C-alpha cells in the first residue's frame, strides 16, 4: 500500500526483538515495513503488530509529539523503509492519495485498537 512512496528511501534492517524507537522518544521519521513485522508496546504491554506493507511512527510526525509506543522487530526481524519528517510532509502536501492511505490506516487502527482500552 505504501511501497510506491519509498523511492530512494533509506532502508533499515532490524534483528528479531531489536528496538526501533522507544515510547516517549521524539519522532522525526516514520517507517514502512518492507519485510517482517514490528510489534508495538505501550507501558511495556504488547498491543499491536504492524505487518509488511504498513506504516508506523506517523502519529509522532502528525502530532509533532513524542512516541506513544515502543517499537520492536517481530520474531523474524524486519526490513524497513525510513521516511524523514520533511519527506512525509512533502508527500502529505503533494500526494493526496498518500494522505488518504494514512487516514485509512489510522481509521482501521482506531477501529481495531479502540476496543482494547490502551492506557
C-alpha positions as CSV (number, residue, x, y, z in Angstrom):
1,X,0.0,0.0,0.0
2,X,2.8,2.5,0.9
3,X,5.6,0.9,-1.2
4,X,5.2,3.4,-4.0
5,X,6.3,6.2,-1.7
6,X,9.6,4.7,-0.8
7,X,11.6,5.5,-3.9
8,X,15.2,6.4,-2.7
9,X,14.2,6.0,0.9
10,X,16.9,4.7,3.2
11,X,16.4,1.1,4.4
12,X,16.9,-0.2,7.9
13,X,17.3,-3.8,9.0
14,X,16.3,-4.9,12.5
15,X,17.1,-8.2,14.1
16,X,14.4,-10.1,16.0
17,X,13.4,-8.2,19.0
18,X,15.6,-5.2,18.2
19,X,14.1,-1.8,19.3
20,X,13.3,0.7,16.6
21,X,12.2,3.5,18.9
22,X,11.0,3.9,22.5
23,X,7.8,5.2,24.0
24,X,8.5,8.9,24.9
25,X,11.2,9.5,22.2
26,X,10.6,12.4,19.9
27,X,9.6,11.3,16.4
28,X,11.5,12.7,13.4
29,X,10.7,9.9,10.9
30,X,8.2,7.2,10.2
31,X,8.7,3.7,8.7
32,X,7.1,1.4,6.2
33,X,7.5,-2.3,6.9
34,X,9.1,-3.8,3.8
35,X,9.6,-7.3,5.3
36,X,8.8,-9.0,8.6
37,X,6.8,-7.2,11.2
38,X,7.1,-4.7,14.1
39,X,5.5,-5.1,17.5
40,X,4.2,-2.1,19.4
41,X,4.2,-1.9,23.2
42,X,2.6,0.8,25.4
43,X,3.8,0.8,29.0
44,X,5.6,-2.5,28.2
45,X,2.4,-4.2,27.1
46,X,2.2,-5.6,23.6
47,X,-0.9,-4.1,21.9
48,X,-0.3,-4.4,18.1
49,X,1.7,-5.9,15.3
50,X,2.4,-3.9,12.2
51,X,2.7,-6.2,9.2
52,X,4.5,-5.9,5.9
53,X,3.3,-3.1,3.8
54,X,2.0,-0.9,6.6
55,X,3.3,2.4,8.1
56,X,4.3,3.1,11.7
57,X,5.6,6.1,13.6
58,X,3.4,8.5,11.6
59,X,1.5,9.7,14.7
60,X,4.5,11.4,16.2
61,X,5.1,13.3,12.9
62,X,1.5,14.3,12.5
63,X,1.1,15.5,16.1
64,X,4.7,16.8,16.5
65,X,4.8,14.9,19.7
66,X,6.6,12.1,21.5
67,X,6.2,8.4,20.5
68,X,3.1,6.8,22.0
69,X,4.7,3.3,21.9
70,X,7.9,1.4,21.8
71,X,8.5,-0.5,18.5
72,X,10.5,-3.7,18.3
73,X,11.1,-6.1,15.4
74,X,9.0,-9.3,15.3
75,X,10.3,-12.8,15.7
76,X,11.7,-12.8,12.1
77,X,13.2,-9.4,12.3
78,X,12.1,-6.5,10.0
79,X,13.3,-4.6,7.0
80,X,12.0,-1.0,6.9
81,X,12.0,2.0,4.7
82,X,12.7,5.2,6.6
83,X,10.7,8.3,5.7
84,X,12.0,11.6,7.2
85,X,9.6,14.2,8.6
86,X,10.4,16.6,5.7
87,X,9.7,13.8,3.1
88,X,6.5,12.8,5.0
89,X,5.2,16.4,5.0
90,X,6.0,16.8,1.3
91,X,4.1,13.6,0.5
92,X,1.1,14.8,2.5
93,X,1.1,18.1,0.7
94,X,1.8,16.9,-2.9
95,X,0.2,13.4,-3.0
96,X,-3.5,13.4,-1.8
97,X,-3.5,9.6,-2.3
98,X,-0.7,9.3,0.3
99,X,-2.8,11.3,2.8
100,X,-5.8,9.1,2.1
101,X,-3.8,5.9,2.7
102,X,-2.6,7.4,6.1
103,X,-6.2,8.2,7.0
104,X,-7.4,4.7,6.0
105,X,-4.6,3.1,8.1
106,X,-5.3,5.3,11.1
107,X,-9.1,4.7,10.9
108,X,-8.6,0.9,10.8
109,X,-6.3,1.1,13.8
110,X,-8.8,3.2,15.7
111,X,-11.5,0.7,15.0
112,X,-9.2,-2.3,16.0
113,X,-7.3,-0.8,18.9
114,X,-10.1,1.4,20.3
115,X,-11.8,-1.7,21.8
116,X,-8.6,-2.6,23.6
117,X,-8.7,0.3,26.0
118,X,-5.0,1.0,25.8
119,X,-3.8,3.3,28.6
